Amino acid sequence: MSRRKGRSLAPEEEELWRAVKKTVTPFLPEKVTLPPPAALAAQPEAQRSLVPLQPTVSPAPSAKPALPKLHPFGKRERQAVNRGRTAIDGRLDLHGYRQDEAHARLSGFLSYAQSMGWKVVLVITGKGRPGGDFQSLHDHERGVLRRVVPLWLSLPEFRRVVLGYEDAGPVHGGDGALYIRIRKRK
C-alpha cells in the first residue's frame, strides 16, 4: 500500500507518523530496498556484508495466553468409543438448524458438557442432501454444517472447551457426526 500522492508531510507530521508507526506491529514486514549495484560497488568490502538480505522482525509480545492445542483421539480411545466401551455422555443433533442457530446450540451444549464433567459427546451434523431439488444450483450448499462445525471447533471460543474431535464411527453416524472430547474445567 503506497502513500497517496499529494502534499508532503510537514516535519512535525513526519515525527508524529514515526511515533505512531513504532506502536504498531505490521502484518507483513516492510520490504527492504537494497541500494543500487553501483552504490554497493563503491562501498568497502566490510560494509557490503552488512547489507541485510531480509528484514529482521522480532515477534510482538503476546498479551493473550496461547490457546490450548487440539489433541486427536488415539487409536485405542477411538475404538473404545466406536465399540461402546467408552460411554458417550451426551448427544446434540443439529439437523434442520441454520448456521447461526447451530452455532449457538453447539456453544451452549459444549459449555454445559464441560460444566457437567462429561468426557466425550456426539454432535450430529448430518451429511447433507445427496440429491436436493436445487442440486445443480446449490451444490456447494450441501452439508454446510458438516463442513463448518469442525472449523468452529478450532476457533478460540471453543478451544477452551474442546480437547479434540474426530469423525464418528459408522455406528454413530459416520461422516455425518463428530466425537468431541471435552476439556476438564480448571
Phi, psi and chi 1 to 4 in degrees:
 res  aa     phi    psi   chi1   chi2   chi3   chi4
   1 MET       -  120.7 -172.8  171.4 -178.5      -
   2 SER  -102.0  158.5   62.2      -      -      -
   3 ARG   -74.0  145.3 -162.7  164.9   47.5  174.1
   4 ARG   -61.6  146.6  -91.6 -173.7   -8.8 -166.9
   5 LYS   -83.4  141.3  -66.7 -173.5  179.0  178.5
   6 GLY   161.9 -141.8      -      -      -      -
   7 ARG   -71.6  150.1   75.4  173.6 -176.8   86.8
   8 SER   -86.5  160.1   60.4      -      -      -
   9 LEU   -76.3  144.1  -63.4  177.0      -      -
  10 ALA   -72.6  159.2      -      -      -      -
  11 PRO   -55.3  -40.9  -24.6   31.2      -      -
  12 GLU   -69.5  -31.0   59.6  -87.9   -1.3      -
  13 GLU   -69.7  -40.2  -69.2  173.3  -36.3      -
  14 GLU   -59.5  -44.7  -72.7  -86.2   -8.4      -
  15 GLU   -63.2  -43.9 -174.3  177.4  -31.2      -
  16 LEU   -62.7  -42.9  179.2   62.5      -      -
  17 TRP   -62.8  -41.8  179.9 -117.3      -      -
  18 ARG   -61.5  -40.3  -84.3 -166.4  -65.2  -82.5
  19 ALA   -64.3  -40.5      -      -      -      -
  20 VAL   -65.9  -43.5  168.9      -      -      -
  21 LYS   -60.6  -30.3  -77.8  175.5   64.4  174.8
  22 LYS   -71.3  -20.5  -72.0 -180.0 -175.2  176.9
  23 THR   -90.2   -7.4   64.1      -      -      -
  24 VAL  -115.2  155.7  -63.8      -      -      -
  25 THR  -108.5  121.0  -54.5      -      -      -
  26 PRO   -70.6  150.2   24.0  -30.6      -      -
  27 PHE   -64.2  -44.9  -73.2  124.1      -      -
  28 LEU  -121.8  143.1  -61.3  172.7      -      -
  29 PRO   -65.4  150.6   20.5  -28.8      -      -
  30 GLU   -65.3  147.7  -69.5 -175.7   18.0      -
  31 LYS   -71.3  140.4  -67.8 -179.4 -178.6  177.0
  32 VAL   -91.5  127.3  174.6      -      -      -
  33 THR  -100.5  121.9   56.3      -      -      -
  34 LEU   -83.1  147.2  -64.6  175.2      -      -
  35 PRO   -65.2  157.6   11.0  -16.2      -      -
  36 PRO   -61.2  154.2   10.7  -16.8      -      -
  37 PRO   -56.0  -33.3  -21.1   27.4      -      -
  38 ALA   -64.1  -38.2      -      -      -      -
  39 ALA   -69.5  -36.1      -      -      -      -
  40 LEU   -66.0  -39.7  -78.6  177.0      -      -
  41 ALA   -65.6  -30.7      -      -      -      -
  42 ALA   -75.9  -19.3      -      -      -      -
  43 GLN   -79.9  150.7  -68.5  178.6  -15.2      -
  44 PRO   -64.4  155.7  -14.7   20.9      -      -
  45 GLU   -55.1  -39.4 -176.0   65.6   35.5      -
  46 ALA   -62.5  -37.0      -      -      -      -
  47 GLN   -78.3  -28.7  -76.1 -176.0  -14.4      -
  48 ARG   -62.1  -36.2  -84.3 -170.4 -119.1  161.8
  49 SER   -71.9  -14.2   63.2      -      -      -
  50 LEU   -87.0   -6.3  -61.8  177.3      -      -
  51 VAL   -69.5  122.6  174.4      -      -      -
  52 PRO   -70.6  136.7   25.4  -31.1      -      -
  53 LEU   -87.2  -33.3  -63.3  177.7      -      -
  54 GLN  -134.2  147.5  -66.6 -179.9  -10.2      -
  55 PRO   -68.3  146.5   23.5  -30.6      -      -
  56 THR  -102.1  119.3   55.6      -      -      -
  57 VAL  -119.7  120.8  176.9      -      -      -
  58 SER   -87.3  139.2   58.9      -      -      -
  59 PRO   -63.5  141.1   17.7  -23.7      -      -
  60 ALA   -70.8  140.8      -      -      -      -
  61 PRO   -64.1  131.7   18.7  -25.5      -      -
  62 SER   -91.6  123.7  157.5      -      -      -
  63 ALA   -80.1  -27.4      -      -      -      -
  64 LYS   -87.5  143.4  -63.0  178.5 -174.7  176.2
  65 PRO   -69.7  152.7   21.9  -29.2      -      -
  66 ALA   -64.3  144.9      -      -      -      -
  67 LEU   -71.7  145.0  -70.8  173.3      -      -
  68 PRO   -64.3  146.0   -7.7   13.6      -      -
  69 LYS   -78.1  153.8  -68.5 -176.6  178.7 -179.4
  70 LEU   -87.8  136.6  -69.2  174.0      -      -
  71 HIS  -118.0  117.2  -59.7  -75.6      -      -
  72 PRO   -68.3  161.0   22.3  -28.6      -      -
  73 PHE   -65.3  145.4  -77.3   62.3      -      -
  74 GLY   -80.3  164.2      -      -      -      -
  75 LYS   -58.3  -47.6 -177.9  179.2  178.2 -177.8
  76 ARG   -67.8  -37.7  -70.8 -177.9 -174.4 -154.5
  77 GLU   -65.4  -41.9 -171.1  175.5   23.8      -
  78 ARG   -64.6  -43.0 -177.7 -179.8  164.0   86.1
  79 GLN   -62.4  -38.2  -78.4  179.6  -13.8      -
  80 ALA   -64.2  -39.0      -      -      -      -
  81 VAL   -71.0  -44.9  174.7      -      -      -
  82 ASN   -58.1  -41.4  -83.4  -19.6      -      -
  83 ARG   -89.4   -1.8  -65.0  177.4 -178.2  168.8
  84 GLY    87.8    5.7      -      -      -      -
  85 ARG   -75.2  -29.0  -70.5 -168.9  -56.4 -111.6
  86 THR  -107.2  125.6  -63.1      -      -      -
  87 ALA   -73.3  145.9      -      -      -      -
  88 ILE   -91.5  118.3  -66.7  175.8      -      -
  89 ASP   -76.6  -27.1  -61.6  -45.6      -      -
  90 GLY  -158.1  159.5      -      -      -      -
  91 ARG  -132.7  143.3  -63.2  171.1 -164.2  -91.7
  92 LEU  -133.1  122.7  174.0   66.3      -      -
  93 ASP  -103.6  117.4 -169.8  -13.6      -      -
  94 LEU   -98.9    9.8  -63.2  175.4      -      -
  95 HIS   -55.6  134.7  -82.6  107.6      -      -
  96 GLY    83.2    1.2      -      -      -      -
  97 TYR   -97.1  146.0  -71.6  101.8      -      -
  98 ARG   -74.0  165.4  -65.9 -171.7  -31.6 -118.8
  99 GLN   -57.9  -45.0  -76.1 -173.1   54.4      -
 100 ASP   -65.6  -39.0   56.3  -21.1      -      -
 101 GLU   -67.3  -43.5  -64.7  168.3  -25.4      -
 102 ALA   -63.5  -40.4      -      -      -      -
 103 HIS   -62.0  -45.6 -173.4  -85.5      -      -
 104 ALA   -64.6  -43.3      -      -      -      -
 105 ARG   -65.1  -41.0  -71.4  179.4   80.5   59.6
 106 LEU   -63.6  -44.7 -179.4   64.1      -      -
 107 SER   -60.0  -48.1  179.2      -      -      -
 108 GLY   -63.9  -42.6      -      -      -      -
 109 PHE   -62.9  -45.6  175.2   72.2      -      -
 110 LEU   -68.2  -36.3  -67.0  176.9      -      -
 111 SER   -64.0  -42.6  -64.8      -      -      -
 112 TYR   -62.9  -44.1  177.3   75.2      -      -
 113 ALA   -60.1  -40.8      -      -      -      -
 114 GLN   -67.5  -40.9 -172.7  179.9   41.0      -
 115 SER   -66.6  -28.2   69.8      -      -      -
 116 MET   -83.8   -9.1  -64.1  -61.5  -66.8      -
 117 GLY    79.3   20.9      -      -      -      -
 118 TRP   -68.8  151.4  -68.2   -9.3      -      -
 119 LYS  -104.5  -43.2  -66.4 -180.0 -179.0  177.9
 120 VAL  -132.6  132.6  177.8      -      -      -
 121 VAL  -127.9  160.9  -64.3      -      -      -
 122 LEU  -115.6  125.6  179.2   70.3      -      -
 123 VAL  -115.4  120.5  173.2      -      -      -
 124 ILE   -96.4  117.2  -57.9  164.6      -      -
 125 THR  -100.3  -23.6   60.0      -      -      -
 126 GLY    87.1  162.1      -      -      -      -
 127 LYS   -99.6   -6.9  -65.1 -179.6 -177.1 -179.4
 128 GLY    89.5  159.8      -      -      -      -
 129 ARG   -76.1  129.2  -77.6 -170.3  -65.9 -149.7
 130 PRO   -69.4  -30.7   19.8  -26.4      -      -
 131 GLY  -151.4   85.8      -      -      -      -
 132 GLY   -84.2  177.2      -      -      -      -
 133 ASP   -63.0  -35.7  -62.4  -26.9      -      -
 134 PHE  -113.7   39.2  -56.9  105.3      -      -
 135 GLN   -57.5  -44.1 -177.9  177.0    1.2      -
 136 SER   -68.6  -33.5   60.8      -      -      -
 137 LEU   -81.5  -35.9  -65.4  174.3      -      -
 138 HIS  -121.9   36.5  -58.8  -73.1      -      -
 139 ASP   -61.1  -32.9 -166.0   38.3      -      -
 140 HIS   -71.9  -12.1   63.2  -78.6      -      -
 141 GLU   -88.4   -8.9  -67.0  -65.9  -39.0      -
 142 ARG   -68.7  133.0  -71.8 -176.4   27.3 -138.3
 143 GLY    67.7   40.7      -      -      -      -
 144 VAL   -60.6  -50.3  172.1      -      -      -
 145 LEU   -64.3  -34.4  -67.1  179.2      -      -
 146 ARG   -59.3  -35.1  177.1 -179.2  173.4 -170.2
 147 ARG   -83.8  -39.3  -74.0 -167.7  -40.9  -91.2
 148 VAL   -86.2  -26.7  -62.4      -      -      -
 149 VAL   -60.4  -44.7  168.5      -      -      -
 150 PRO   -60.9  -34.0  -25.6   34.7      -      -
 151 LEU   -66.3  -42.2  -63.1  174.5      -      -
 152 TRP   -61.4  -40.1  -67.7  -16.9      -      -
 153 LEU   -64.9  -18.7  -64.3  173.9      -      -
 154 SER   -89.1   -6.8  -60.6      -      -      -
 155 LEU   -72.9  153.5  -66.7  173.7      -      -
 156 PRO   -55.3  -36.5  -24.6   31.7      -      -
 157 GLU   -63.3  -29.3   66.0 -178.7  -70.3      -
 158 PHE   -96.5  -21.4  -70.5  109.1      -      -
 159 ARG   -64.5  -23.1  -65.3  -82.6  -73.0  -82.3
 160 ARG   -77.4  -12.5  -58.6 -167.0 -169.7  -45.5
 161 VAL  -111.5  -37.4  178.4      -      -      -
 162 VAL   -92.7  126.5  174.2      -      -      -
 163 LEU   -87.9  -36.7 -174.7   60.6      -      -
 164 GLY  -176.9  167.1      -      -      -      -
 165 TYR  -152.8  156.4   63.0   90.7      -      -
 166 GLU  -154.2  161.4  -74.7 -158.7   18.9      -
 167 ASP   -61.5  143.3  -74.8  -21.3      -      -
 168 ALA   -73.9  161.3      -      -      -      -
 169 GLY   -74.8  166.5      -      -      -      -
 170 PRO   -56.7  -31.9  -17.9   24.8      -      -
 171 VAL   -66.4  -27.4  128.5      -      -      -
 172 HIS  -108.1   11.5  -65.8  118.3      -      -
 173 GLY   120.0   -5.3      -      -      -      -
 174 GLY    56.9 -128.8      -      -      -      -
 175 ASP   -66.7  -16.5  -66.6  -21.0      -      -
 176 GLY   -92.2   12.7      -      -      -      -
 177 ALA  -148.9  160.3      -      -      -      -
 178 LEU  -130.9  137.6  -65.8  167.0      -      -
 179 TYR   -85.8  131.9  -63.5  133.1      -      -
 180 ILE  -125.1  123.9  -59.2  175.0      -      -
 181 ARG   -87.0  135.0  -73.1 -178.8   16.6 -162.1
 182 ILE   -98.8  134.4  -54.0  -64.3      -      -
 183 ARG   -74.2  141.9 -163.5  174.9  -65.4  -82.0
 184 LYS   -65.3  142.7  -72.0 -178.0 -177.9  178.2
 185 ARG   -75.6  138.5 -169.5  174.1 -145.7  172.5
 186 LYS   -93.3      -  -70.3 -176.5 -178.9 -178.5
